Amino acid sequence: MLNGFKKFLLRGNIIDMSTGIIIGSAFTAIVKSLVEDVFTPPLGLLVSGIDFRDWFLVLKRGHLPPPYDSLEVATECGAVTINYGLFLNSVISFAIVATVIYFVINYVIRLHKEDEKKKKTTSEEKLLTEIRDILKTTTK
């Protein structure tokens, strides 16, 4: 049983997947910083600093009566709320992250294709050189 588990762990797919997960979590930090520190501030300026965090619907009032100035106050008062503003923030954040990832992945794919093209050219050149050398020896 231990040998079977060892074979399972040492298969290439498991190693590749583990590496991908580790790199993915490190990449998550980079993308999060890119979104929060680079893209979100100008977007906030564009929409005049609108913050959806305090958009909520009170289902059941807390120990103090509404209206509540913010979601934090409503939560402290024990009100039951539907926090659609937080959901909207999450949807917007997801859209920004998805867009950034799309462009990053497209760039990486483009780099990979250029690298493959260079490798292909190099092998073709090597083959042509070998053919040339064979032709030189047979024509003499």
Residue pairs with C-beta under 8 A, 6 or more apart in sequence:
8 14
31 97
31 100
31 101
31 104
32 97
34 100
35 93
35 96
35 97
35 100
39 96
39 100
40 96
43 96
44 50
51 85
52 85
52 86
52 88
52 89
52 92
53 70
53 71
53 85
53 86
53 89
54 69
54 70
54 71
54 85
55 83
55 84
55 85
55 88
56 71
56 74
56 81
56 82
56 83
56 84
56 85
56 86
57 81
57 82
57 84
58 66
58 68
58 74
58 79
58 80
58 81
59 79
59 80
59 81
59 82
60 79
60 80
61 77
61 79
62 68
62 74
62 76
62 77
62 78
62 79
63 77
63 78
64 77
66 74
66 79
68 74
68 77
68 79
71 81
71 83
71 85
71 86
74 81
75 81
